[in-house]
């Protein structure tokens, strides 16, 4: 057992100290509790305490998931036994919050290590985006010399992605699936829809970016100074749900517990799920929406702007020829999913913002954006556009 002594930090605030086993990649004992109120939301158990189990649950979900494509090759090439090693080598730092691990025997400062202010190389990002699988490239790093100090060590999700510094800004690049690579174009389509139905600041804008031989979706960091993203799952985790509240009611209640206005929460959620309905988003889940908290004041300031909408427009269906190709279950707010129209209907009474005229020309915009992808046949684009038109008609009936 190779033990080290870490302190979980929230920016400059020590949360708790613990012993960590480098061989097993897990916390084995909490040695000191300092400012538990500054811990990640959802980490503490129902009694308000944090033990090794709670710490390890959070830590293991912080690493690149083993389900992501090319992870096995990544670990083999870097000669590592776990993606948790990547998180260890970069202090557990992320560009989604201000938490990190400080070594008590060799302490650092937030100003010296954080990736919001300090540069990082593209070495690890080149690998986490799968660019090493695209054939020989002059940009390919030497595996023996790859710098593992990178925010790409803690990027979640199954799609290939990386943070890259472009003109001094932190930009997230994300790949699509397979040769069609539809998902990046879907993100741009989602941005076009969000601009029509939402206010600035309620959504994250995406654009297309070519890096190497492939086109990716790109977006800036959705966080402002001292902000952290709290996933919806962490908003409700470790809190008992009353039997008389539905999943949606419970989520809204938790947002109210943090000081947010219930009507504003419902209205903003209605916008997100209405757009998801038009786009046939099959992958909205508790980890890709949430709230924003200030790391200094610990105040929850609002809902997070909408992000991560690429898994939509039936991009997972190969042919789009039979009715089953267009079916999907919407999630949340029902354990096994629900019909998409039923999900939107949960927000009955919160569609005062909706103006169907704002969607005039949107189907044509869908065709134009998808038409920029040389891998998508015109016939498929036509089918998708027809389905989007039908979705808009149904949403208009629900909203009225």
N, C-alpha and C positions, 0 to 999 in steps of 0.2 A: 504494500500500500504506500503510494507516494502522496503524502499529505502536503497541502499548501494552505495558507491562511488568507482568505479573501474577505473583503468587505463589500457588500452590495451597496452601491452608491446611487443616489438620484441627483445627478449633476454634482454639487458640492456637499450634499447632505448624506451622511452615513445612515443607512437603514438598519443593517444588521451585519454581524461578523459570523463567519462559519468556517469549518474545516472542509476542504474539498479534496477528493481522491482523484488524482490525475490519471490513474490506471483505469478506474471505473467511470470516470467522467461524471461524478455526482457529488453532491454535498452529503456529508456524513453526520455532522453535528453543528447546531447553531451554538455559538459560544458567547454571543453578546447581542442584545436587542437595544437599539438606540432610538431611531425615529421611524417606528412602524407606520405612522400616518403618511410617510413619504414613499412607502412601498408601492409597487404597481397595483392598481385597482384590481381586485379579484384574487390577489395572491393569498391574503390572510384567510384563515378558516372561519367557520361560523362563530367562533368565540373571539375572533379578532387577533389570534396568534398566528405566527409563522414558524413552522418547523421544517425539517429536511424534506418531507414529502411535498409540501407546498412549494418550497424553493426549487426542488428538482422538476416538478411539473412545469413551472414557469421556464426554467432553464432549458429543458429538453424541447419545448415548443419554440424556443428562441433560435435553435440551430436550423440549418437547411434541412428540410424533410428528406427522409430516405426515399420517399416516393417520387422525388423529382427525377426527371429524365437525366441520364448520364452521370448520376451521382456516383455509381459504382466506379465508373471509369475515372471520374475526378479524384476519388480517394486513392485508387490504385496508382494513378500518375503522380500524386503528391506523396504517396507512401504513408497514408494516414489510416487509422482504423475506425474513425468516426468523424462525422461533420461537426461534432462537438469540439474537436480539437481546433477547428477553424475559429469557432467562437472563443475558445480559450486564448488563442494567440492574438485576438484583437480586443481583449478585455471585455468581450460580450457587447461591444458598442454597436449601436444601430443608428440609422437616420430616421427612425420612427418614434424615438423617445430619447430620454436623457439618462437611462440606466446603464451602469457599467460595473465591472468587478475590479476592485483595487487590491493589489497584493500588499498585505500588511508588512511583509518583509522587504518589499521594494516599492514603496508607495509612489504613485504618480499624482498629477493634478488634472482636473477636467480640462482646463485650458490647454494643457500640453497634449492630450490624447484624443479629444473628441473629433469626429469627422465632419461636423458642421463647419468648423473653422480651419481644420488642418487638412492638407491635401493627402491623397492616397493614390497609389498606382493603379493601373488598369490590369495588372497581372491576373489577380484572382477573378476579376470581373470577366475577363476574356474567357476564362474556363467555366464560370458559373452560367454564362450566357450560351455555352456550347459552341463557341466559335472555333474551338480546337477540332471540332468534328467536321468543319467545312472545307477540309483539305489544307494544304500547306499555305501558310500566310507569313509574311515578314514580320507581322505583329505578334506572332505566337511567342509566349514567354518560355524561357528555359525552366523546366519543372524544378530543377535543383535550386533555382535562385528566385522562385516566385515569392513575392512578399505576401504574407498571409494577414497583414494588418490592413483590414479593409472592411467597410460596412457590408460588403457582399457576403461576409461570413455569417450574417444573421438575417438574410433575406428569406422570408417564408414563401409558401405557395409551391405549386407543382410546375408552373410554367418556367421556362428558362428566362432569366433576367439578370440585370446587373445595374449598379449605380455607376455613373460615369461623370466626371467633371468636364463640362462643356462651357467654354467661355466663362469660367469661374463659378458656374452654377452646378448644383447637384441635380442630375437628371437621371430618372429611372428608365431604362430601356427594357422592353419585354418582347419576347418572341411569340410567334404563333405556333400552331401544331401542324406537323407534316409539311408536305411540299406546297399545299395551297396557301398556308400562312395567312388565313383570313382574320385572325383575332386582332392584329395591330390595326387593320382597317376598320374593324368593328369599333375600336376605341375612339377613332376619329369620328365615326358616325354617331356614337353615343355623345360625344362632345357637341356635335351639331344639334342633336336633340335637346341636350341639357341647356344649351344657349337659348333655345326657343322657349323653354318652359320654366327655367330657373333663373334666379338672380346671380350675379357674379359673387363668388365666394361660397355658393352652395354646391359647386361641382369642381372637379379637377380637370382642367383642359388637357387634351392629348393631341399630339401631332405625329406625323410619320418621320422616321429618321433612318437613314441608310448608314450602316456601320459594317464595313467589310463587304461581304457578298449578299447580305440579306437586309430586308426592311423590317424595322421594329417600330412598336409604338413607343412614344416618349412623353414623359410628363415631369414637371418640376416637383420639388418636395412640397407637399400640401401643408406643411407645418410652418408657423411663424416663430418668432423668437421665443425660446423657453417653452414651447408647446410640445405635448406628446399626444400620440394617437392611442386611444383606449378602445380595443375591439369590443364589439357588442357582446361577445361571449364573456369577456371579463366584467362587463357591466352587470351581468346577471349571475355570474359564477359565485358559488359559495354563499348564496343568499336564498333562503327558503321561499319558494313561490307559493303564495296563498292559493288554496283550492278554488276560490271564487274568482280568480283572475285568469284570463286567457294568456297565452304567451305574449301577444302584442300588448295587452294591458299591463302585464308584469314588466315588460321592457320599458314602457312609458312611465310606469310608477318608479322604476329605478332612476330614470332620467330626472324625474321630479325630485327624488330623494337627493340628487346632486345639485338641485337648485334651478333646473330648467323648467320652462313653462310647458304644460301638457299640450295645449292647443298648438303651440309653435312646433313642438316635437312631432305631433301627429301630422301637421301640415307638411313639414319637411320630409317626413317619411312617405307621405302620400305622393309627393313629387318623385321621390326616388323609385318607388315601386310602380308608379304609373309609367315612368320611362322604361323601367325594366320590362313591363308588360309589352309595350310597343316594340321593344327590341328582342323580346323572347329570351331574356337573360335567364339561363338555366343554373347560374352559379352564384347567386346572391346568398350569402350565408353569414353567420354571426361573426366571422373573422374578417369580412371585408366591408363592414360599415361599423360605425361606433360614435364616440364622442371625443372632444378635445379637452385636455386638461393642462393647466399652466403648472410647470414643474416647480416654480418658485412659490406661488401662492397656494398651490394644490386645489385651485378652484376649477371646476368643470365649466367651461365657457360656452359650449354649444355642441351641436352635432358636427361630426366630421363632414367635410365636403365629399360628395359622391366620388368614388374612385373604383377602379377595377371592374369594368363592364364588358371586357372583351369576349367572354364566353357566351356569345349571344348570336342571333341571326342564324341559328341552326348550323353553326360552323362545324359541329361534330358529326353532322349527317353527310354521308358520302354522296347520295344521289338526289334526294328531295323529290322522290317519285310517288311515294305512297303516304297515306295519312299518318301512319305511325312515325314517319320521319320528322313530323312537326310537333309531336307530343313531347312534353316535359313536365315535370313537377316543380312548382315554385316553392321556394324555401327562403326564410322561415315564414310563418309562425305556426307551424303544425309539425308534430314530430316526424311524420312520414311524408311531409310535403302535401301540397294541395293544388287544385286547378289554378292556373294563373289568374283567371278572372275572379275566382273566389278570394284570392289574396288581395287584389285591388279593391274589391268590394268591402274589405275590412275597414277601409278609410272613408266609408260613406259619410257625407257631411263635412268633409275636409277638402272639397274640390273647388272652392271659390276662386282659386288662382287659375283654374284651367280655362284656356281659350283655344277652341279647336282651330280657329283661324291661324294660330301661331304655327300650325303644322302644315299649312298650305305650302306645297313644294318640297316637303321633307322626303317623300318617297323618291323624288327625282334626285335629291341630294344623296340618298342611299345608293342609287344607281351610279351616280358620278364618282363617288368615293370608291365603291367596290370595283368600278371600271379601271381604276388605276393599278389594280393588282392583275398582272398578266396571267396569273395561274387560275383565275376564276372565269369559267365560260359565261358567255352572254346569256345563255339559257338559264343558268343558275341565278344570275343576277336578276333576271326577269321574274323568276319564281319568288325570290326573296322580296322583291319590291311589291308584288301582288299580296304577299302575306302581310307585309307591313301596313299596306292600305287597309286590309281587313282588321288588323289589330287597332288601328287608329279609330275605325268605325265603332268597334266594340268599346274602346275606352271612352269615346264620346257618349255612348249610351249609358255607361256606368256612371260617368261624371254628372250626367244630367238627371 
